Amino acid sequence: MSITKPMLGLAVGGTLGLLDGLSGFLEPSLAPLITSVITFSLLKGLVSGVAIGYFSKKVHSMLLGILAGVLIAAAFSMLLILKAGMALFLDIMLPGMLLGVIVGFATQRFGNPSAHPHATHPVSVSPGQLQK
């Protein structure tokens, strides 16, 4: 099975974002806001995953992929923190950065860098075939 890095980032980021949002059920104080928590965690995971996937498509380094994953996910987490308030800084930032590490690793390790894997194989042609 061949999947591009941005699509893998979308799948892994979305899954982890959803799990992050569903973990809000463990905090009773979030009960009135649970729909927003799940929605924004899912969106954060999806957008971060695609962005990390596109970065991983351009840069083929495990270390840089993971570092970019942390930074991209932290940036999107910071947007949520600005909306939710600084009281939830660690509750939003730590899972977001963990998402970035996992998606950065997964896209570098398992993603296919090319959208058309069969188009990258060179075709050899002899000079005699070109003159026909």
C-alpha positions in Angstrom: 0.0 0.0 0.0 1.3 3.4 -1.0 0.2 6.6 0.6 1.6 10.1 0.2 3.1 11.9 3.2 0.4 14.6 3.4 -2.4 12.0 3.3 -0.6 9.9 5.9 -0.3 13.1 8.0 -4.0 13.8 7.5 -4.9 10.3 8.7 -2.6 10.0 11.6 -3.1 13.7 12.7 -6.9 13.3 12.4 -6.9 10.1 14.5 -4.7 11.5 17.2 -6.6 14.8 17.2 -9.9 12.9 17.7 -8.4 10.8 20.5 -7.1 14.1 22.1 -10.6 15.6 21.9 -12.3 12.5 23.3 -9.9 12.6 26.3 -11.9 15.7 27.3 -14.5 13.3 28.7 -12.0 12.5 31.5 -12.2 16.1 32.7 -15.6 16.8 34.3 -15.2 20.6 34.1 -15.1 20.4 30.2 -18.6 18.8 30.1 -20.4 21.9 28.8 -17.7 22.5 26.2 -17.1 18.9 25.1 -18.4 19.4 21.5 -16.0 22.4 21.0 -13.1 20.5 22.5 -13.6 17.5 20.2 -14.1 19.6 17.1 -11.1 21.9 17.6 -8.8 19.0 18.7 -9.8 17.1 15.5 -9.3 20.2 13.3 -6.0 20.9 15.0 -4.9 17.3 14.3 -6.1 17.4 10.6 -4.5 20.7 9.7 -1.3 20.0 11.6 -1.0 16.5 10.0 -1.4 17.9 6.5 1.2 20.7 7.1 3.6 18.2 8.7 3.1 15.8 5.7 3.9 18.5 3.2 7.0 19.5 5.1 8.1 15.9 5.3 7.5 15.6 1.5 10.1 18.3 0.9 12.6 17.5 3.6 13.8 13.9 4.0 15.3 14.0 7.5 13.8 12.2 10.5 15.2 14.8 12.9 13.9 17.7 10.9 10.6 16.0 10.3 10.0 15.4 14.0 11.2 19.0 14.9 8.9 20.5 12.3 6.1 18.3 13.6 6.6 19.7 17.1 6.8 23.3 15.9 3.8 23.1 13.6 1.6 21.3 16.1 2.7 23.8 18.9 1.8 26.7 16.7 -1.7 25.4 16.1 -2.0 24.5 19.8 -1.1 28.0 20.6 -4.0 29.3 18.5 -6.3 27.1 20.6 -4.7 28.4 23.8 -5.3 32.0 22.8 -9.0 31.1 22.4 -9.4 28.9 25.5 -7.2 30.9 27.9 -3.8 30.4 29.4 -5.1 28.3 32.3 -5.3 25.4 29.9 -1.8 25.9 28.5 -0.3 22.6 29.4 -3.5 20.7 28.8 -3.5 21.8 25.2 0.2 22.3 24.4 1.6 18.9 25.6 -0.9 16.7 23.7 -0.4 18.9 20.6 3.3 18.6 20.7 3.1 14.9 21.2 0.8 14.7 18.1 3.5 16.6 16.2 6.2 14.2 17.3 4.2 11.1 16.3 3.0 12.6 12.9 6.5 13.9 12.1 7.9 10.4 12.7 5.2 8.6 10.9 5.3 10.7 7.8 9.1 10.4 7.6 9.2 6.7 8.3 6.1 5.4 6.5 4.9 8.0 4.0 5.7 7.7 0.3 7.4 10.9 -0.9 6.0 10.8 -4.4 2.4 10.9 -5.5 3.2 8.7 -8.5 5.6 6.0 -7.3 5.7 4.2 -10.7 6.6 7.4 -12.6 10.0 7.7 -10.9 11.5 4.7 -12.7 13.7 5.7 -15.6 13.2 4.0 -19.0 16.3 3.1 -20.9 16.2 3.7 -24.7 19.1 2.7 -27.0 20.2 5.2 -29.7 18.9 2.9 -32.4 15.4 3.1 -31.1 15.4 6.9 -31.3 16.0 7.0 -35.1 13.0 4.9 -36.0 
